Amino acid sequence: MPRALITGITGQDGLYLSELLLSKGYEVYGLIRGQNNPKFDLVRETVPGVQLVTGDLTDMSSLIRALEQAQPDEVYNLGAISFVAYSWENALLTSEVTGKGVLNLLEAVRLYAHDDLSKVRFYQASSSEMFGKVQEVPQRESTLLWPRSPYGVAKVFGHYMTINYRESYGMHASSGILFNHESPRRGPEFVTRKVSQAVARISLGLQEHITLGNLDAKRDWGFAGDYVEAMWRMLQQDDADDYVVATGETHSIRELLDVAFRRVGIDEWAHLVKQDPRFMRPAEVDLLIGDPAKAHEQLGWKPQVGFEQLVEMMVDHDVAEQRELARL
C-alpha cells in the first residue's frame, strides 16, 4: 500500500487529492497546523480515511517528525497562504509560508530520506501567478516568470528551489504550474466562489448586489477535481519534471458573471454588480492562459470539466447551501 503525506490538506486541492489517493488504495496522511485547527472537523467529515498529523511549514523539526510518522512514498506540498490579495497585507508571512516553507519541506525530505533520496517523490504546487506580467501568450513551462504580487514572488522562490533540489540532489521533485482551478470547495474570498455565493443569495432574495474589482481581468479556469489527477500523474513518471496544468482557454470576470447569473435565470446583471477600487490589485495580472501541451503529451492528462459546467456546478451547490442556511 503506497503512502502519501499532503500539506494543505484542509484546502480544496488537499480534499480532492485525498479522495483520489484513497480511491487508489493509498494510506493518506494530512499535515494540519495545531490541534485546535478550525478545519480539523472538515477534514474528518470529508475524508475520514485520512490520518492527520500536526506540523507547520515554518517549523522544519515538525516536518521531519511528520515524515517519520507518515513514512511517505510521495509528498504533496499544497500548503500555502494562497489568497493573492492577502499577500500584499502580509508579505512577510506569505514569504515565510508560501516561499520558505517549500525549502523547509524539501530539506526535511532530504534529511529524512538521506540514505536513499529516490524513496520519496515530491510534488510542489507552483502557480500561474508566477507569470504575472506575462511575457508570452499562452504561458508554458519555458515562459519567463515575472510575478506581480508577494504571493507570486514567494511561489517563484518555491518553484526554483524545487528545481534546485532536483538538480543538486537528484530528488524526484516535480512542480505543477497550476492555473486557476475552482470548485464548490473553494474559499469564499476567491472571486469565483464569491460570485457563485452572491448569485445564489441574490436569486433567493437574501442579498441585493455583489461588489467586485476589475471585471475585465481574464483567467484560465479549470476544475480542481481534474487538476489533482495531474499532480498524481507527475509523481508516477520515471523522471521528475515541471508541467503547466491548464485548460488552454481564457475567460473574463464578465463571462463568469454571465454564466453564473444565467444559471439562476437572470440575463441582465449590470445593476446587481458594483465595482470598488479596494478590490483592485496594486499590480494587476490581466491575462493568464496556459499551454497544457506537455501535460497532455507526457502525462496523458486532459481536463474533463469545462468552464460553463464548472460555474454552473458552483452556483448549483451554493443555491442549495444558501437555501438550507436560510431555513436554519
DRENRO-888124 format. One record per residue (C-alpha): residue in one letter; residue number from 0; x, y, z. Coordinates in nm, 4 decimals. Example, Ala and Ser with C-alpha at 12.3 -4.5 7.8 and 13.67 -1.06 7.14 Angstrom:
BEGIN
 nukol badren     east    north       up
     a      0   1.2300  -0.4500   0.7800
     s      1   1.3670  -0.1060   0.7140
This chain:
BEGIN
 nukol badren     east    north       up
     m      0   0.0000   0.0000   0.0000
     p      1   0.1631   0.3300  -0.1087
     r      2   0.1716   0.6100   0.1481
     a      3   0.1339   0.9828   0.0875
     l      4   0.1727   1.2951   0.3006
     i      5  -0.0228   1.6032   0.1955
     t      6   0.0334   1.9536   0.3290
     g      7  -0.2549   2.1965   0.2797
     i      8  -0.4940   1.9087   0.3474
     t      9  -0.7738   2.1478   0.4524
     g     10  -0.7905   2.3288   0.1171
     q     11  -0.9928   2.2273  -0.1877
     d     12  -0.6907   2.0625  -0.3539
     g     13  -0.5983   1.8723  -0.0390
     l     14  -0.9501   1.7331  -0.0060
     y     15  -0.9830   1.6330  -0.3720
     l     16  -0.6321   1.4831  -0.3785
     s     17  -0.7053   1.2862  -0.0610
     e     18  -1.0188   1.1411  -0.2180
     l     19  -0.8266   1.0470  -0.5321
     l     20  -0.5400   0.8787  -0.3451
     l     21  -0.7739   0.6935  -0.1097
     s     22  -0.9635   0.5613  -0.4127
     k     23  -0.6320   0.4299  -0.5476
     g     24  -0.5580   0.2400  -0.2271
     y     25  -0.3130   0.4850  -0.0689
     e     26  -0.2622   0.5313   0.3010
     v     27  -0.3010   0.9092   0.3261
     y     28  -0.1619   1.1408   0.5926
     g     29  -0.2560   1.5074   0.6117
     l     30  -0.0438   1.7754   0.7766
     i     31  -0.2507   2.0131   0.9872
     r     32  -0.1282   2.3083   1.1920
     g     33  -0.2361   2.2886   1.5538
     q     34  -0.4723   2.0532   1.7334
     n     35  -0.7386   2.3261   1.7514
     n     36  -0.7383   2.3989   1.3787
     p     37  -1.0958   2.5081   1.2915
     k     38  -1.0886   2.2889   0.9780
     f     39  -0.9975   1.9718   1.1678
     d     40  -1.3597   1.8534   1.1659
     l     41  -1.3995   1.9413   0.7971
     v     42  -1.1225   1.7000   0.7032
     r     43  -1.2562   1.4313   0.9362
     e     44  -1.6040   1.4553   0.7833
     t     45  -1.4987   1.4903   0.4175
     v     46  -1.2158   1.2355   0.4031
     p     47  -1.2454   1.0193   0.7156
     g     48  -0.9831   0.7807   0.5787
     v     49  -0.7071   1.0425   0.6151
     q     50  -0.4794   1.0228   0.9182
     l     51  -0.3920   1.3706   1.0474
     v     52  -0.0500   1.4656   1.1792
     t     53   0.0442   1.8019   1.3256
     g     54   0.3126   2.0198   1.1729
     d     55   0.3940   2.3657   1.0430
     l     56   0.5690   2.4634   0.7188
     t     57   0.7646   2.7266   0.9107
     d     58   0.8996   2.4671   1.1576
     m     59   1.1342   2.2150   0.9962
     s     60   1.1621   1.9947   1.3045
     s     61   0.7836   1.9418   1.2998
     l     62   0.8049   1.8480   0.9313
     i     63   1.0729   1.5869   0.9998
     r     64   0.8565   1.4412   1.2761
     a     65   0.5589   1.4289   1.0401
     l     66   0.7663   1.2493   0.7773
     e     67   0.8879   0.9958   1.0303
     q     68   0.5314   0.9343   1.1405
     a     69   0.3824   0.9082   0.7899
     q     70   0.6750   0.7242   0.6242
     p     71   0.5525   0.8510   0.2845
     d     72   0.6425   0.7352  -0.0645
     e     73   0.5000   1.0597  -0.2007
     v     74   0.4848   1.4105  -0.0529
     y     75   0.2460   1.6690  -0.1968
     n     76   0.3176   2.0246  -0.0842
     l     77  -0.0118   2.2075  -0.1298
     g     78   0.0229   2.4186   0.1841
     a     79   0.0494   2.7947   0.1347
     i     80  -0.1052   3.1292   0.2126
     s     81  -0.2800   3.1272  -0.1213
     f     82  -0.5086   3.4320  -0.1306
     v     83  -0.3259   3.6801  -0.3540
     a     84  -0.4896   3.9956  -0.2132
     y     85  -0.3854   3.8967   0.1408
     s     86  -0.0214   3.8692   0.0326
     w     87   0.0139   4.2476  -0.0035
     e     88  -0.1148   4.2952   0.3500
     n     89   0.1118   4.0246   0.4916
     a     90   0.4047   3.9964   0.2537
     l     91   0.6483   3.8681   0.5171
     l     92   0.4213   3.5904   0.6444
     t     93   0.3339   3.4932   0.2867
     s     94   0.7053   3.4692   0.2073
     e     95   0.7727   3.2587   0.5174
     v     96   0.4942   3.0074   0.4485
     t     97   0.4492   3.0042   0.0700
     g     98   0.8164   3.0518  -0.0156
     k     99   1.0460   2.9435   0.2641
     g    100   0.8002   2.6719   0.3663
     v    101   0.8862   2.4898   0.0423
     l    102   1.2551   2.4986   0.1322
     n    103   1.1803   2.3708   0.4812
     l    104   0.9854   2.0755   0.3454
     l    105   1.2396   1.9942   0.0733
     e    106   1.5188   1.9964   0.3288
     a    107   1.3121   1.7882   0.5704
     v    108   1.2544   1.5291   0.2963
     r    109   1.6260   1.5303   0.2113
     l    110   1.7232   1.4733   0.5735
     y    111   1.4534   1.2115   0.6260
     a    112   1.5479   1.0129   0.3129
     h    113   1.9220   1.0874   0.3273
     d    114   2.0277   0.7268   0.2673
     d    115   1.8035   0.6842  -0.0391
     l    116   1.6565   1.0026  -0.1862
     s    117   1.4735   0.8004  -0.4510
     k    118   1.2359   0.6546  -0.1924
     v    119   1.0327   0.9778  -0.1611
     r    120   0.8778   1.1607  -0.4554
     f    121   0.7947   1.5285  -0.4054
     y    122   0.5281   1.7477  -0.5635
     q    123   0.5340   2.1267  -0.5376
     a    124   0.2191   2.3290  -0.6063
     s    125   0.3519   2.6082  -0.8246
     s    126   0.1161   2.8715  -0.9642
     s    127   0.0281   3.0614  -1.2793
     e    128   0.0641   3.3763  -1.0663
     m    129   0.4390   3.3309  -1.1174
     f    130   0.3915   3.4510  -1.4778
     g    131   0.2375   3.7782  -1.3570
     k    132   0.3256   4.0361  -1.6205
     v    133   0.3071   3.7763  -1.8926
     q    134   0.5914   3.7683  -2.1431
     e    135   0.4180   3.5409  -2.3941
     v    136   0.0680   3.4100  -2.4612
     p    137  -0.0092   3.1343  -2.3882
     q    138   0.2253   3.0646  -2.0979
     r    139   0.4264   2.7428  -2.0980
     e    140   0.6967   2.5818  -1.8850
     s    141   0.9729   2.7870  -2.0526
     t    142   0.7975   3.1263  -2.0226
     l    143   0.9918   3.3901  -1.8281
     l    144   0.8497   3.4357  -1.4785
     w    145   0.7533   3.7926  -1.3838
     p    146   0.5450   3.7791  -1.0641
     r    147   0.3268   4.0777  -0.9731
     s    148   0.2380   4.0039  -0.6105
     p    149   0.4178   3.8919  -0.2940
     y    150   0.2338   3.5618  -0.3362
     g    151   0.3681   3.5221  -0.6893
     v    152   0.7213   3.6075  -0.5771
     a    153   0.7014   3.3500  -0.2963
     k    154   0.5774   3.0853  -0.5402
     v    155   0.8690   3.1601  -0.7746
     f    156   1.1115   3.1013  -0.4859
     g    157   0.9490   2.7668  -0.4051
     h    158   0.9400   2.6688  -0.7718
     y    159   1.3083   2.7307  -0.8334
     m    160   1.4046   2.5746  -0.5011
     t    161   1.2253   2.2569  -0.6098
     i    162   1.4211   2.2578  -0.9366
     n    163   1.7409   2.3203  -0.7411
     y    164   1.6869   2.0211  -0.5113
     r    165   1.6088   1.8048  -0.8140
     e    166   1.9262   1.9104  -0.9909
     s    167   2.1522   1.9254  -0.6837
     y    168   2.0492   1.6086  -0.5025
     g    169   1.8749   1.4018  -0.7682
     m    170   1.5447   1.4202  -0.5820
     h    171   1.2338   1.3139  -0.7698
     a    172   1.0852   1.6628  -0.7255
     s    173   0.8256   1.7938  -0.9705
     s    174   0.6298   2.1180  -0.9898
     g    175   0.2830   2.1605  -1.1283
     i    176   0.2321   2.5136  -1.2571
     l    177  -0.1406   2.5138  -1.1987
     f    178  -0.3598   2.7803  -1.3491
     n    179  -0.6726   2.8908  -1.1632
     h    180  -0.8737   2.5903  -1.0520
     e    181  -1.2027   2.6179  -0.8711
     s    182  -1.4770   2.4088  -0.7149
     p    183  -1.7649   2.4278  -0.4666
     r    184  -1.4930   2.3765  -0.2031
     r    185  -1.3136   2.6983  -0.2988
     g    186  -1.2842   2.9554  -0.0211
     p    187  -1.5406   3.2399  -0.0345
     e    188  -1.2624   3.5002  -0.0562
     f    189  -1.1751   3.3865  -0.4105
     v    190  -1.3632   3.5617  -0.6900
     t    191  -1.5273   3.2535  -0.8420
     r    192  -1.6770   3.1410  -0.5106
     k    193  -1.7560   3.4997  -0.4135
     v    194  -1.9586   3.5248  -0.7343
     s    195  -2.1310   3.1863  -0.7043
     q    196  -2.2321   3.2523  -0.3422
     a    197  -2.3543   3.6053  -0.4163
     v    198  -2.5501   3.4964  -0.7237
     a    199  -2.7128   3.2217  -0.5174
     r    200  -2.8066   3.4663  -0.2420
     i    201  -2.9348   3.7278  -0.4889
     s    202  -3.1537   3.4661  -0.6598
     l    203  -3.3007   3.3709  -0.3220
     g    204  -3.3643   3.7327  -0.2193
     l    205  -3.1004   3.7175   0.0543
     q    206  -2.8618   3.9758  -0.0956
     e    207  -2.9079   4.2823  -0.3154
     h    208  -2.5799   4.3084  -0.5069
     i    209  -2.2175   4.1953  -0.5311
     t    210  -1.9102   4.4218  -0.5183
     l    211  -1.6060   4.3294  -0.7270
     g    212  -1.2871   4.4820  -0.8638
     n    213  -1.1594   4.4507  -1.2213
     l    214  -1.4294   4.2876  -1.4355
     d    215  -1.2013   4.2670  -1.7398
     a    216  -0.9285   4.0503  -1.5817
     k    217  -0.9015   3.7183  -1.7662
     r    218  -0.8098   3.3803  -1.6235
     d    219  -0.7711   3.0198  -1.7335
     w    220  -1.0206   2.8479  -1.5017
     g    221  -1.0474   2.4710  -1.4537
     f    222  -1.1957   2.2248  -1.2048
     a    223  -0.9812   2.1431  -0.9018
     g    224  -1.1008   1.7826  -0.9077
     d    225  -0.9429   1.7418  -1.2529
     y    226  -0.6176   1.9127  -1.1579
     v    227  -0.5288   1.6832  -0.8666
     e    228  -0.5216   1.3956  -1.1165
     a    229  -0.2366   1.5771  -1.2936
     m    230  -0.0472   1.6108  -0.9637
     w    231  -0.0659   1.2369  -0.9056
     r    232   0.0383   1.1575  -1.2624
     m    233   0.3519   1.3705  -1.2258
     l    234   0.4769   1.1554  -0.9405
     q    235   0.4172   0.8348  -1.1392
     q    236   0.6684   0.9406  -1.4067
     d    237   1.0142   0.7837  -1.4179
     d    238   1.1748   1.1278  -1.4257
     a    239   1.0701   1.4388  -1.2345
     d    240   0.9821   1.7490  -1.4348
     d    241   0.7679   2.0642  -1.4364
     y    242   0.4299   2.0878  -1.6070
     v    243   0.1767   2.3585  -1.6865
     v    244  -0.1705   2.2375  -1.5872
     a    245  -0.4431   2.4441  -1.7531
     t    246  -0.7418   2.4318  -1.9861
     g    247  -0.5856   2.6446  -2.2593
     e    248  -0.8930   2.8718  -2.2561
     t    249  -0.9349   3.2144  -2.1008
     h    250  -1.2480   3.3834  -1.9682
     s    251  -1.3115   3.7247  -1.8132
     i    252  -1.4867   3.8061  -1.4876
     r    253  -1.7715   3.9392  -1.7037
     e    254  -1.8078   3.5968  -1.8678
     l    255  -1.8050   3.4375  -1.5231
     l    256  -2.0908   3.6680  -1.4219
     d    257  -2.2792   3.5918  -1.7440
     v    258  -2.2769   3.2168  -1.6825
     a    259  -2.3445   3.2422  -1.3083
     f    260  -2.6431   3.4785  -1.3353
     r    261  -2.7847   3.2943  -1.6353
     r    262  -2.7865   2.9744  -1.4273
     v    263  -3.0387   3.1334  -1.1894
     g    264  -3.2463   3.2878  -1.4700
     i    265  -3.1038   3.6420  -1.4639
     d    266  -2.9897   3.7726  -1.8044
     e    267  -2.9230   4.1374  -1.7162
     w    268  -2.6919   4.1689  -1.4175
     a    269  -2.5256   4.5115  -1.4555
     h    270  -2.7482   4.6691  -1.1880
     l    271  -2.6586   4.3861  -0.9465
     v    272  -2.2811   4.4294  -0.9694
     k    273  -2.0839   4.7181  -0.8210
     q    274  -1.7140   4.7922  -0.8586
     d    275  -1.4913   4.9167  -0.5790
     p    276  -1.1249   5.0281  -0.6156
     r    277  -1.0494   4.8471  -0.2888
     f    278  -1.0806   4.5195  -0.4778
     m    279  -0.8337   4.6256  -0.7477
     r    280  -0.4845   4.4777  -0.7231
     p    281  -0.1886   4.7186  -0.6810
     a    282  -0.0311   4.5414  -0.9787
     e    283  -0.2883   4.3592  -1.1903
     v    284  -0.2334   4.0353  -1.3793
     d    285  -0.4551   4.0924  -1.6803
     l    286  -0.4316   3.7799  -1.8951
     l    287  -0.3374   3.4300  -1.7864
     i    288  -0.3805   3.1393  -2.0263
     g    289  -0.1784   2.8211  -2.0069
     d    290  -0.0429   2.5863  -2.2715
     p    291  -0.1003   2.2350  -2.1304
     a    292   0.0520   2.0543  -2.4318
     k    293   0.3324   1.8968  -2.2274
     a    294   0.0887   1.7624  -1.9668
     h    295  -0.1303   1.6259  -2.2484
     e    296   0.1577   1.4526  -2.4229
     q    297   0.3719   1.3283  -2.1344
     l    298   0.1147   1.2735  -1.8591
     g    299  -0.1829   1.1801  -2.0746
     w    300  -0.3844   1.4351  -1.8769
     k    301  -0.6709   1.6477  -2.0058
     p    302  -0.9365   1.8428  -1.8125
     q    303  -1.2818   1.6845  -1.8073
     v    304  -1.4942   1.9754  -1.6779
     g    305  -1.5446   2.2822  -1.8986
     f    306  -1.5809   2.6456  -1.7876
     e    307  -1.9600   2.6707  -1.8054
     q    308  -2.0059   2.3312  -1.6392
     l    309  -1.7714   2.4395  -1.3590
     v    310  -1.9523   2.7691  -1.2927
     e    311  -2.2928   2.6008  -1.3034
     m    312  -2.1696   2.3318  -1.0612
     m    313  -2.0596   2.6004  -0.8154
     v    314  -2.3798   2.8045  -0.8462
     d    315  -2.5996   2.4957  -0.8040
     h    316  -2.4049   2.3973  -0.4919
     d    317  -2.4353   2.7452  -0.3414
     v    318  -2.8055   2.7805  -0.4214
     a    319  -2.8700   2.4550  -0.2331
     e    320  -2.6387   2.5554   0.0527
     q    321  -2.7817   2.9073   0.0917
     r    322  -3.1382   2.7791   0.0739
     e    323  -3.0599   2.5325   0.3523
     l    324  -2.8881   2.8013   0.5626
     a    325  -3.1865   3.0340   0.5179
     r    326  -3.4118   2.7648   0.6659
     l    327  -3.1995   2.7303   0.9812
